[in-house]
Structures are given as C-alpha cells and as structure tokens.
Amino acid sequence: MSAPDRYGVMGYPVSHSRSPVIHRLFALQTGQHLQYELLQVAPEKLETAVRQFQRTGGKGLNITVPHKGEVARLADELSDRARLRRGGQHAGAARGRDFRRQHRRRRAVA
C-alpha cells in the first residue's frame, strides 16, 4: 500500500483540535488513505514549518490561530474571497511551491 496523503492543521496551540478525529472518520467513510496531523507551530516558525510541510509532500493545511493573518504573506496566490476577507484558513500545498490561500466560511447544517 502506498503512503497516505498528508494533511494537517497548524496553530499555536492546536492540542484542543478535533480535526484529526473528524478527518479520520471522513477517510474511513469515503475510502481515502490519508493522515491528518496536529502541527503545533510557534508564530516565529510558521514559514519554516509551512515550507517543510510542502517539501515533504504535504497535500493541504488548515490554518488556525494565531496564524490566520500571517499565512496570506506566504501564499503564492490568494483566491478573490481570501484577498477580500484576509481571514481565510485553508492552505493547499498540492504541487511543489504551489500554495494557495482560500477563505472558507463555515455553514451550519440543519
């Protein structure tokens, strides 16, 4: 079996995040082979951590406090919504240096 696709959430702190459990259940339900990591990264190490994640084959990151504003500076491309909002939290790193920041609005499902 091939190595799982790598995804994660970067923040400081991130130990409270339920994202790994949610993504593990999603992967099981959809038959995807992935791992989702909690990546606690101090603000002064954000750029190094993001670039290392990319270099080591990471597919995508969710960015949380306190990095949401700073990650826009690292992106090679901003979606129109992220440019307008500057409050995005999803960063995709699927191909080499290709790093896009998008705004993602949470919606409640009734």
C-alpha positions as CSV (number, residue, x, y, z in Angstrom):
1,M,0.0,0.0,0.0
2,S,1.2,3.5,-0.8
3,A,1.9,6.1,1.8
4,P,-1.2,8.1,2.9
5,D,-1.8,11.6,1.7
6,R,-0.8,14.0,4.4
7,Y,-2.9,16.8,5.7
8,G,-2.8,18.8,8.9
9,V,-3.8,21.8,11.0
10,M,-1.2,24.4,12.1
11,G,-1.8,26.6,15.0
12,Y,-0.5,27.6,18.4
13,P,-1.9,25.8,20.3
14,V,-3.7,23.0,18.5
15,S,-4.0,20.3,21.1
16,H,-7.7,21.1,21.5
17,S,-8.5,20.4,17.8
18,R,-10.9,17.6,16.9
19,S,-9.8,17.8,13.3
20,P,-7.8,14.5,13.3
21,V,-10.8,12.5,14.6
22,I,-13.1,14.2,12.1
23,H,-10.8,13.6,9.1
24,R,-10.1,10.0,10.2
25,L,-13.8,9.2,10.2
26,F,-14.2,11.0,6.9
27,A,-11.4,9.0,5.3
28,L,-13.0,5.7,6.6
29,Q,-16.4,6.6,5.2
30,T,-15.0,7.6,1.8
31,G,-12.3,5.0,1.4
32,Q,-9.5,7.5,1.3
33,H,-6.0,6.8,2.5
34,L,-4.9,9.8,4.5
35,Q,-3.4,11.0,7.7
36,Y,-4.3,14.3,9.4
37,E,-1.7,15.8,11.8
38,L,-1.9,18.3,14.6
39,L,1.1,20.7,13.9
40,Q,1.8,23.0,16.9
41,V,3.9,25.8,15.4
42,A,5.1,28.9,17.2
43,P,4.5,32.1,15.3
44,E,8.2,32.7,14.6
45,K,8.5,29.3,13.0
46,L,5.4,29.4,10.7
47,E,7.1,30.0,7.4
48,T,9.7,27.3,8.0
49,A,7.0,24.8,9.1
50,V,4.8,25.5,6.1
51,R,7.7,25.2,3.6
52,Q,8.8,21.9,5.3
53,F,5.3,20.5,5.1
54,Q,5.3,21.3,1.4
55,R,8.8,19.9,0.7
56,T,7.8,16.6,2.5
57,G,4.8,16.0,0.3
58,G,2.0,17.5,2.4
59,K,-1.2,17.9,0.4
60,G,-3.0,20.6,2.4
61,L,-3.2,22.5,5.7
62,N,-5.9,24.2,7.7
63,I,-4.5,27.2,9.5
64,T,-5.8,28.4,12.8
65,V,-4.9,30.9,15.5
66,P,-2.7,32.8,15.7
67,H,-1.5,32.2,12.1
68,K,-4.6,33.1,10.0
69,G,-3.5,36.6,9.1
70,E,0.2,35.8,8.6
71,V,-0.3,32.8,6.2
72,A,-1.5,35.2,3.5
73,R,2.0,36.6,3.3
74,L,3.3,33.1,2.5
75,A,0.8,32.2,-0.2
76,D,1.9,32.3,-3.9
77,E,-1.7,33.0,-4.8
78,L,-4.8,34.3,-3.0
79,S,-8.4,33.5,-4.0
80,D,-10.5,36.6,-4.6
81,R,-12.5,35.8,-1.5
82,A,-9.3,35.4,0.6
83,R,-8.0,38.7,-0.8
84,L,-11.1,40.5,0.2
85,R,-11.5,38.9,3.6
86,R,-8.0,38.3,4.7
87,G,-9.5,35.8,7.1
88,G,-9.1,32.5,5.3
89,Q,-8.0,29.4,6.9
90,H,-7.3,26.8,4.2
91,A,-4.0,26.5,2.5
92,G,-3.4,23.9,-0.2
93,A,0.1,22.7,-1.0
94,A,-0.6,20.1,-3.6
95,R,2.2,20.8,-6.1
96,G,5.7,21.9,-5.1
97,R,5.7,25.6,-4.3
98,D,2.0,25.9,-5.3
99,F,0.5,27.4,-2.2
100,R,-2.9,29.0,-2.3
101,R,-4.9,30.5,0.5
102,Q,-8.6,30.4,0.4
103,H,-11.3,31.8,2.6
104,R,-13.7,29.1,3.9
105,R,-16.9,30.1,5.5
106,R,-18.4,27.6,8.0
107,R,-22.0,26.8,7.4
108,A,-24.4,25.2,9.9
109,V,-26.3,22.2,8.6
110,A,-29.8,21.8,10.0
